[in-house]
Amino acid sequence: MSHETDSIGLPVDPELRRLEFLLGDLAAQWREYESPERQNEIVLEYHSVMERLYELGWDGFLDWDSELPTELMPEQYPKQRHNS
């Protein structure tokens, strides 16, 4: 199931939009923190949010600044991105 987007590519569904923005916030926090422990916590939360997005039918892509480094992204995301 594909999700509906507005004219600039953001999800129309308010929950999908909120979760997508949350990923951007988490990615920014990950870049800001130098503590490996805190960065690991952020990665776990990021993965949880991505899982919820997929459960809700999200099939989009993130801006580069909303992504973590490729090796930290959920396994499904890079596969989905390369298959489109």
N, C-alpha and C positions, 0 to 999 in steps of 0.2 A: 504494500500500500504506500502510495506516494503522498507526501504532505503538501498542502497548498502554500504558496508563497506570494508575497506582495510584489509590487513593481521593482523593488530593490533587492529581492531575493530573501527577505526575512520571512520566517514562518508567520502565517496569519493566526494560527492557534496561539492564544496567549501563554499557555503552559510550555509549548515548544519554544516560543520566543524567549520566555524567562530562562529556561534551561540552557538555551544557546548562549544567552548573555552571561549566565553563570559560568559557563566554560571559559569565556573570555576573561572573566574576573579571576578564575582559578589559575589560568595560564599566566596572567600577570603576577599573581601572588607567587607562583612557582619561580618565576624569573627574579622576583624581588628577594626572596629568602635565601640565605646562604647556609642555613641549617639543614643538613641532609635528612634529619628526622622530620622536620616540618615539610620539606619538599616531598618526602615519601607519603606523608599524610595527605598532602594536596593531590598527589597522583592517585591515591586510592579514592578520594572524593571525586576527582575528575572522571575516573573510570565508572564510578557509580552513576554519575550524571549522564554519561554517554550511554550506559546500559538502559537507563530510564528513557532517554530519547529514542533509542531503537525500539523499546517496548511500545512506545506511543506512535510508532510508524515513521519516525524521522528518517529521511534518506538523503540528507543534504551534505554540504561540505562547509567547513569552517574557514574563516579568514586565517591567514598565517599567524596573526598575533593571538588567535584564540586556540592555537594548537600548542601542544607540548612537543619537545623533540620527538622525531619519528620513533625512536626506540622506546619511548615512554607512552606513546599513544596506544589505546586499546587495539588489540590485534585485528579486530574487524574493520576499523576505520581505514588504515592504509590499503587493505585488500579492496574495500568498497571503492575507494578513490581511484585506484589503478584499474579497476574493472569497468569504469564508466567511460 
